[in-house]
Amino acid sequence: MEIRPISPHYAASPQLQPADIARAAEAGYKTVVCNRPDDEGEGQPKAAAMAAAARAAGVDFRFLPIKPGSISRDAMAAFNDILATAKGPILGYCRTGNRSATLWALSKAPLLSPDAICAATRAAGFDLAAMRPRLEAAFAGDADRAAVIRHDVVVVGGGAGGLAVIGSLLKRKPGLDVALIEPREEHFYQPGWTLVGAGVFKPAATRRRLMDVVPDEVQLIRGAVAAFRPEDDEVVLEDGQRVAYTALIVAPGLKLDWGAVPGLAETLGKNGVTSNYSYRGAPYTWELVKGLKSGKAIFTQPPMPIKCAGAPQKAMYLSADHWRRSGRLKSIDIEFCNAGGVLFGVPDYVPGLMKYVEKYGIDLSFGENLVAIDGPARKATFEVTKDGRTERVVKDFDMIHVCPPQTGPDFIKASPLADAAGWIEVNPDTLQHARFPKIWGMGDGTSTPNAKTAAAVRKQAPVVAINVLNQLKGRAAVAAYDGYGSCPLTVEKGRIILAEFGYGGKLMPSFPEWMIDGKQPTRAAWLLKERLLPPMYWQGMFKGREWLAQPNVTFKPVGAP
Ligand SMILES: Cc1cc2nc3c(=O)[nH]c(=O)nc-3n(C[C@H](O)[C@H](O)[C@H](O)COP(=O)(O)OP(=O)(O)OC[C@H]3O[C@@H](n4cnc5c(N)ncnc54)[C@H](O)[C@@H]3O)c2cc1C
């Protein structure tokens, strides 16, 4: 237990356990406030269990759940009511204590100077510097200004795209006024999850605290964008906070729609149901692969577009390779149930992949889309389309690796930024929004027809950075994205078919053929994936070192004759 007093009346703490409440009572706390919604994370006791522990310890317990980055006006009113009516001292807790500290800071904003609030929270170990403009405006009694923060460049989403473009912007213009809006406290290196699912990487190697990867000069605004107001050059966060911009870069990734397959969310991570598309799922894939001695293993792929379109079959080949090496392959029946009609979208890579399909004895089933799953009964239902007819087929499994359906994020779909299919509608060359010139899009969430990969983001970041900086100087876009994306197809442990291609499936190898022939499995490509790409991601892409990412700059407006 780590109680961090902010004032004589109030303290905040990271996650408490039921046994901690008696200790908090001994330390003199009279009320405990839980600010964490139930079921937010593993090992988190439910509020009801905490309330029971509080009753036993003679402490008052209040439940005011706050989703990260979304403190609504109603929540503030409820918190102020707790401060006014509950017996003190009060101890608030959430996952890290940050939400509880933020609630306190916002409640005191009209009364205490921003210096006093920031000093008190900093002394308690909470860095709320990003809230300073809001605290200043609230202290000055300017409710309207309190609701608007302004920055020259605002980036939505601190994933691969958001952090890469920030690196490229600051490399070109150190000291640029940039704010990043991101609700999560952690950043994940998702391309590493394939290797976690094969026991090559430890899960922790793919996760870092967001604050450790965001450059110091960037204003980090913890929150989730709820709406766009391009007519006012503003975005609105879930807590009502408005953020105004001169240029806006939108990089929110895509939505993994686990809920679209009935039964999937409830059973993921147990009953033999796994997915490398989640941080928690990937280690379970490896657990299942190691444990399966015989039986049926199914690997699914939903309709396109999905991020890293090769990831479903990468999981399959690495699992099959483990079963082959451990002498179990003959006892395991492997099936690839693919909603699409081809093994891989770019035909040049298919012959190399087919050799592995044959080597591992994999049954390829095209036109088969997973539509329901019953984990305890170990049955998966597919909609199978053949010769224009669709019927439902139920298959038994011992292990199933699911790639979930994927769409544009809900807040994009509901916004004026979306195209008819729900993706951010951008010019495929300049990445500028099709209707709102101050808005730019990049990463998995856009309408561009490239492979949705971190490799694509690596190439897009300098393009957007150059064009945005030009725009700030009143000039036109001069850099163009060529549609590059890459998919390292891990066909066995130690060898990769390195697919690299741009718009229209044009092959775009980064290396001479004698070094890496992308159509053949090579050890060099495996070394690239295992040893070189992770440091390129953390130390290169996020720091503006544009390795293998030189943008195509025309020096005249893109599209001009
Ligand atoms: C299993 C797997 C294997 C992969 N393998 C590879 C590979 O080998 N090679 C490769 O190049 N790529 C690979 N990828 C794909 C790669 O990880 C993605 O293409 C890349 O992360 C896309 O970056 P992004 O910024 O668009 O989205 P993300 O990195 O997903 O980041 C989006 C960010 O936006 C934030 N956000 C969402 N909603 C909001 C909101 N309302 N307000 C503010 N912020 C918001 C999210 O919290 C998140 O931090 C793989 C992915 C997976 C899952």
The ligand as a Gaussian input file, in Angstrom:
#p B3LYP/6-31G(d) Opt

LIG

0 1
 C       -0.654000      -9.079000     -33.523000
 C       -0.139000      -7.914000     -34.301000
 C        0.989000      -8.053000     -35.087000
 C        1.477000      -6.979000     -35.810000
 N        2.614000      -7.157000     -36.536000
 C        3.131000      -6.106000     -37.213000
 C        4.365000      -6.256000     -37.908000
 O        4.994000      -7.316000     -37.893000
 N        4.851000      -5.192000     -38.588000
 C        4.190000      -3.993000     -38.603000
 O        4.698000      -3.054000     -39.210000
 N        3.010000      -3.825000     -37.962000
 C        2.460000      -4.845000     -37.258000
 N        1.282000      -4.689000     -36.563000
 C        0.458000      -3.472000     -36.789000
 C        0.891000      -2.238000     -36.011000
 O        0.991000      -2.501000     -34.651000
 C       -0.114000      -1.125000     -36.256000
 O       -0.295000      -0.977000     -37.638000
 C        0.328000       0.199000     -35.664000
 O        0.398000       0.093000     -34.269000
 C       -0.632000       1.313000     -36.078000
 O       -0.361000       2.502000     -35.409000
 P       -1.549000       3.533000     -35.067000
 O       -0.908000       4.683000     -34.401000
 O       -2.384000       3.751000     -36.248000
 O       -2.478000       2.733000     -34.025000
 P       -2.105000       2.259000     -32.558000
 O       -0.655000       1.974000     -32.452000
 O       -3.061000       1.151000     -32.267000
 O       -2.403000       3.520000     -31.636000
 C       -3.640000       4.186000     -31.589000
 C       -3.659000       5.030000     -30.312000
 O       -4.794000       5.910000     -30.350000
 C       -5.343000       5.963000     -29.049000
 N       -6.752000       6.363000     -29.117000
 C       -7.803000       5.586000     -29.450000
 N       -8.946000       6.287000     -29.308000
 C       -8.587000       7.533000     -28.903000
 C       -9.329000       8.700000     -28.589000
 N      -10.680000       8.723000     -28.636000
 N       -8.652000       9.815000     -28.193000
 C       -7.287000       9.809000     -28.123000
 N       -6.549000       8.717000     -28.395000
 C       -7.194000       7.595000     -28.788000
 C       -5.175000       4.540000     -28.529000
 O       -5.279000       4.482000     -27.113000
 C       -3.797000       4.181000     -29.056000
 O       -2.777000       4.506000     -28.136000
 C        0.788000      -5.728000     -35.785000
 C       -0.334000      -5.577000     -34.974000
 C       -0.799000      -6.648000     -34.229000
 C       -2.018000      -6.465000     -33.338000

